[in-house]
Amino acid sequence: MEVCLVGAGPRGLSVLERLCAHERTSPRWGHVTVHVVDPGPPGSGQVWRPSQSRHLLMNTVASQVTVYTDASVSIAGPLEEGPSLYQWAKAIGPSAL
């Protein structure tokens, strides 16, 4: 299967996570190729630009942000737990912030 995601921001990455979770637990294709098209860097999309002033922070607590799913999410398909934004940032260390 070959897929093209238009947009590598939060929504595009969420779609990619769901595609990977479904394929990992119930493989339907021998090979999956994903093309991602976005003029900006992966992750931030057009809404959140890494070059913006630090004063323009996201209006959400970092521990409540993640691209992963868990038991609190009502969603079709497998749950794929992972770190929150806070846990991820803490794990990579203060030198990266």
VEXNU-674792 format. One record per residue: residue in one letter; x, y, z of N, C-alpha, C in turn. Coordinates in Angstrom, 3 decimals, decimal comma. Layout:
<sites>
  aa     neast    nnorth       nup    caeast   canorth      caup     ceast    cnorth       cup
   a         X         Y         Z         X         Y         Z         X         Y         Z
...
</sites>
This chain:
<sites>
  aa     neast    nnorth       nup    caeast   canorth      caup     ceast    cnorth       cup
   m     0,840    -1,164     0,000     0,000     0,000     0,000     0,890     1,234     0,000
   e     0,442     2,258    -0,672     1,157     3,530    -0,710     0,181     4,637    -0,333
   v     0,591     5,477     0,636    -0,264     6,527     1,174     0,496     7,846     1,127
   c    -0,231     8,933     0,901     0,367    10,268     0,981    -0,386    11,070     2,030
   l     0,328    11,526     3,053    -0,253    12,409     4,065     0,105    13,844     3,696
   v    -0,898    14,674     3,557    -0,664    16,079     3,265    -0,754    16,823     4,590
   g     0,400    17,218     5,091     0,480    17,893     6,381     1,180    17,029     7,408
   a     2,264    17,554     7,986     3,031    16,818     8,994     2,921    17,481    10,355
   g     1,825    18,193    10,565     1,575    18,806    11,867     0,929    17,809    12,804
   p     0,340    18,273    13,880    -0,261    17,376    14,870    -1,308    16,417    14,291
   r    -2,171    16,890    13,415    -3,200    16,003    12,848    -2,593    14,967    11,913
   g    -1,678    15,393    11,059    -1,029    14,450    10,153    -0,264    13,380    10,914
   l     0,440    13,781    11,974     1,175    12,805    12,784     0,228    11,865    13,516
   s    -0,937    12,356    13,918    -1,930    11,488    14,564    -2,469    10,453    13,583
   v    -2,702    10,861    12,344    -3,147     9,914    11,317    -2,060     8,868    11,075
   l    -0,814     9,298    11,009     0,295     8,363    10,821     0,389     7,382    11,985
   e     0,210     7,864    13,210     0,249     6,980    14,390    -0,834     5,919    14,299
   r    -2,069     6,309    13,907    -3,175     5,351    13,792    -2,911     4,336    12,690
   l    -2,383     4,788    11,560    -2,044     3,882    10,462    -1,020     2,849    10,921
   c     0,018     3,302    11,613     1,059     2,389    12,110     0,507     1,435    13,163
   a    -0,330     1,929    14,070    -0,896     1,076    15,119    -1,759    -0,022    14,516
   h    -2,614     0,333    13,564    -3,462    -0,672    12,912    -2,617    -1,695    12,162
   e    -1,652    -1,243    11,414    -0,835    -2,152    10,609     0,041    -3,034    11,494
   r     0,494    -2,516    12,627     1,337    -3,303    13,528     0,558    -4,451    14,164
   t    -0,701    -4,213    14,527    -1,482    -5,248    15,213    -2,259    -6,151    14,264
   s    -2,641    -5,641    13,104    -3,396    -6,438    12,121    -2,857    -6,157    10,725
   p    -1,681    -6,710    10,408    -1,071    -6,418     9,104    -1,987    -6,816     7,944
   r    -2,179    -5,879     7,028    -3,006    -6,143     5,856    -2,190    -6,081     4,575
   w    -1,017    -5,469     4,638    -0,186    -5,328     3,456     1,225    -5,790     3,789
   g     1,908    -6,318     2,805     3,279    -6,754     3,021     4,245    -5,589     3,143
   h     3,851    -4,472     2,573     4,742    -3,311     2,563     3,883    -2,049     2,542
   v     4,206    -1,090     3,387     3,481     0,182     3,422     4,492     1,304     3,195
   t     4,216     2,139     2,212     5,043     3,311     1,942     4,215     4,548     2,257
   v     4,762     5,427     3,083     4,057     6,657     3,453     4,879     7,848     2,972
   h     4,261     8,682     2,160     4,870     9,938     1,723     4,230    11,054     2,547
   v     5,037    11,934     3,089     4,519    13,051     3,879     4,899    14,346     3,163
   v     3,886    15,164     2,880     4,102    16,413     2,152     3,726    17,583     3,058
   d     4,690    18,445     3,329     4,441    19,626     4,152     5,596    20,593     3,926
   p     5,311    21,873     3,682     6,407    22,819     3,481     7,167    23,151     4,769
   g     6,577    22,854     5,914     7,214    23,148     7,196     7,889    21,920     7,779
   p     8,555    22,076     8,923     9,216    20,945     9,574     8,193    19,986    10,182
   p     8,515    18,689    10,264     7,588    17,719    10,861     7,290    18,059    12,316
   g     6,046    17,836    12,716     5,653    18,011    14,112     4,921    19,288    14,419
   s     5,439    20,397    13,938     4,810    21,668    14,300     3,706    22,085    13,346
   g     3,802    21,677    12,097     2,805    22,087    11,120     2,864    23,588    10,888
   q     1,820    24,136    10,290     1,785    25,562     9,985     1,334    26,401    11,178
   v     0,688    25,777    12,151     0,146    26,520    13,284     1,226    26,861    14,301
   w     2,041    25,886    14,664     3,076    26,093    15,678     4,431    26,117    14,997
   r     5,034    27,270    14,918     6,334    27,387    14,281     7,420    27,443    15,357
   p     8,412    26,577    15,260     9,481    26,564    16,262    10,235    27,891    16,360
   s    10,211    28,691    15,300    10,945    29,957    15,308    10,177    31,092    15,995
   q     8,938    30,850    16,403     8,160    31,886    17,082     8,772    32,219    18,441
   s     8,408    33,370    18,942     8,854    33,793    20,265     8,434    32,766    21,319
   r     9,251    32,578    22,334     8,920    31,645    23,418     7,683    32,100    24,189
   h     7,284    33,359    24,012     6,086    33,867    24,675     4,810    33,318    24,044
   l     4,912    32,811    22,829     3,744    32,282    22,126     3,658    30,769    22,327
   l     3,529    30,369    23,561     3,490    28,950    23,890     2,097    28,379    23,683
   m     2,026    27,068    23,523     0,764    26,366    23,382    -0,050    26,517    24,668
   n    -1,334    26,733    24,555    -2,197    26,954    25,710    -2,707    25,624    26,274
   t    -1,797    24,699    26,502    -2,129    23,383    27,048    -0,976    22,935    27,938
   v    -1,292    22,291    29,037    -0,260    21,764    29,931     0,487    20,641    29,208
   a     1,812    20,681    29,228     2,626    19,729    28,471     2,341    18,276    28,838
   s     1,957    18,014    30,073     1,678    16,627    30,477     0,365    16,111    29,889
   q    -0,437    16,999    29,286    -1,705    16,586    28,686    -1,607    16,425    27,170
   v    -0,431    16,635    26,607    -0,245    16,569    25,161     0,537    15,316    24,802
   t     0,019    14,546    23,858     0,716    13,374    23,343     0,123    12,994    21,999
   v     0,871    12,279    21,184     0,318    11,750    19,935    -0,105    10,299    20,118
   y     0,096     9,766    21,307    -0,225     8,367    21,583    -1,624     8,219    22,173
   t    -2,107     6,988    22,183    -3,424     6,685    22,747    -3,248     5,869    24,026
   d    -4,248     5,912    24,891    -4,249     5,081    26,095    -5,694     4,775    26,453
   a    -5,923     4,199    27,621    -7,267     3,773    28,022    -8,247     4,940    28,159
   s    -7,748     6,170    28,270    -8,648     7,320    28,394    -9,230     7,754    27,046
   v    -8,739     7,161    25,962    -9,160     7,543    24,613   -10,168     6,535    24,080
   s   -11,290     7,036    23,596   -12,294     6,184    22,960   -12,056     6,262    21,459
   i   -11,405     5,230    20,916   -10,999     5,270    19,515   -11,005     3,859    18,939
   a   -11,314     3,757    17,672   -11,260     2,451    17,016    -9,800     2,059    16,821
   g    -9,532     0,789    16,959    -8,181     0,314    16,730    -7,409     0,121    18,015
   p    -6,179    -0,340    17,860    -5,355    -0,656    19,029    -4,869     0,589    19,762
   l    -4,657     0,428    21,054    -4,072     1,495    21,862    -2,555     1,374    21,799
   e    -1,890     2,478    21,612    -0,427     2,524    21,558     0,026     3,571    22,566
   e     0,389     3,133    23,756     0,793     4,079    24,797     2,194     4,609    24,545
   g     2,411     5,837    24,959     3,717     6,467    24,811     3,803     7,676    25,722
   p     4,915     8,399    25,660     5,121     9,515    26,583     4,273    10,739    26,245
   s     4,002    11,529    27,270     3,391    12,846    27,054     4,500    13,774    26,565
   l     4,130    14,957    26,146     5,130    15,934    25,724     6,088    16,243    26,871
   y     5,559    16,358    28,091     6,397    16,627    29,260     7,381    15,476    29,505
   q     6,887    14,234    29,476     7,755    13,076    29,711     8,841    12,985    28,642
   w     8,453    13,242    27,399     9,413    13,183    26,304    10,487    14,255    26,474
   a    10,074    15,498    26,769    11,034    16,589    26,939    11,970    16,318    28,112
   k    11,425    15,779    29,195    12,242    15,456    30,370    13,258    14,362    30,029
   a    12,854    13,402    29,201    13,737    12,291    28,842    14,893    12,731    27,943
   i    14,651    13,697    27,057    15,738    14,117    26,167    16,671    15,116    26,835
   g    16,240    15,656    27,963    17,131    16,487    28,764    16,987    17,972    28,522
   p    17,389    18,747    29,510    17,252    20,204    29,443    18,107    20,844    28,352
   s    19,148    20,168    27,914    20,008    20,763    26,885    19,279    20,911    25,556
   a    18,218    20,131    25,361    17,474    20,199    24,104    16,386    21,259    24,131
   l    16,086    21,805    25,307    14,992    22,781    25,403    15,467    24,196    25,223
</sites>
